[in-house]
Amino acid sequence: MAFAFDSLGYAKHLRDSGISQPQAEAHAEAARMFIMAELVTKADLQAALGQLDAKLDNLSLRLTVRLGVMLVAGIGALATILKVT
């Protein structure tokens, strides 16, 4: 998803502020090329959130299974100790 950047308006604002036209255009082009390319879009954030949700679901399931196994093993060990004594 592309992010709209009004480089012409940006350059015009710089010119109105006293910067020469070639410098204003160079600033606008640099902002478009280097700054705008690094912005994160809403779609990027949603994709990252989806991946995070999937990982959290996976970790939650693994933790639940481990806790269940430890509980069964603990009860089994306790039952064995009580039979022996």
Secondary structure as GFF3:
##gff-version 3
##sequence-region A 1 85
A	DSSP	alpha_helix	7	16	.	.	.	ID=ss1
A	DSSP	alpha_helix	21	30	.	.	.	ID=ss2
A	DSSP	pi_helix	31	35	.	.	.	ID=ss3
A	DSSP	three_ten_helix	36	38	.	.	.	ID=ss4
A	DSSP	alpha_helix	42	84	.	.	.	ID=ss5
###
